[in-house]
Amino acid sequence: MSRIKVLVSGRVQGVFYRAFVKQNAEQLGLSGWVKNRRDGRVAAEIEGNKEAIKKMLGLMRHGPSAARVDNIQTADMEEKGSEGFEIIY
């Protein structure tokens, strides 16, 4: 099990990016959260199997069709043992 913090920049707000992340995280069995930031980026914390996280990052690099991902920053975190995946408003 691993947990990472992710910051995504580009055109990622107002294009269903958070819903895309939530749907794919749930399908991959990951837990955590995703939210919009005031600076226009999207932040997320994702926890689960390392391979599933790797797949999730690949999906996040593309995003939904209306999105344009310019950059993704990641940082390892300590596991929290969270369950479920939510969008924070």
NORMO-V30444 format. One record per residue. RES is the residue in one small letter. PSI is psi in whole degrees, 0 to 359 (NA if undefined). D_CENTER is the distance of its C-alpha to the mean C-alpha in Angstrom with 1 decimal. Layout:
# NORMO-V30444
res=[RES/RES]
psi=[PSI/PSI]
d_center=[D_CENTER/D_CENTER]
This chain:
# NORMO-V30444
res=[m/s/r/i/k/v/l/v/s/g/r/v/q/g/v/f/y/r/a/f/v/k/q/n/a/e/q/l/g/l/s/g/w/v/k/n/r/r/d/g/r/v/a/a/e/i/e/g/n/k/e/a/i/k/k/m/l/g/l/m/r/h/g/p/s/a/a/r/v/d/n/i/q/t/a/d/m/e/e/k/g/s/e/g/f/e/i/i/y]
psi=[143/163/136/153/137/135/124/128/159/208/87/4/141/15/21/27/316/317/322/314/313/312/314/324/316/319/329/0/28/157/168/211/165/143/157/145/156/335/7/352/169/134/148/153/129/131/141/200/138/320/320/321/319/316/319/317/322/318/320/332/332/317/185/168/328/350/158/111/119/325/145/126/138/154/135/147/168/139/146/347/31/160/146/167/130/155/126/127/NA]
d_center=[16.2/13.8/11.2/9.2/8.2/6.2/8.0/8.1/11.7/13.9/14.5/11.2/12.9/15.3/14.2/12.3/8.9/7.5/9.8/8.8/5.3/7.5/10.2/9.0/7.6/11.0/12.9/11.9/12.9/9.9/10.0/8.4/7.2/5.7/8.6/10.7/12.8/16.5/16.4/14.6/11.3/7.9/6.9/4.5/6.5/6.3/9.9/12.2/14.2/13.9/14.5/11.9/9.2/11.1/11.0/7.3/7.3/10.3/9.0/6.4/9.7/11.6/9.8/12.4/15.9/16.4/13.6/14.5/12.2/14.5/12.7/9.8/10.8/10.0/12.3/13.4/13.9/16.4/15.6/16.0/16.7/14.7/14.9/13.1/9.8/10.4/9.9/11.7/14.3]
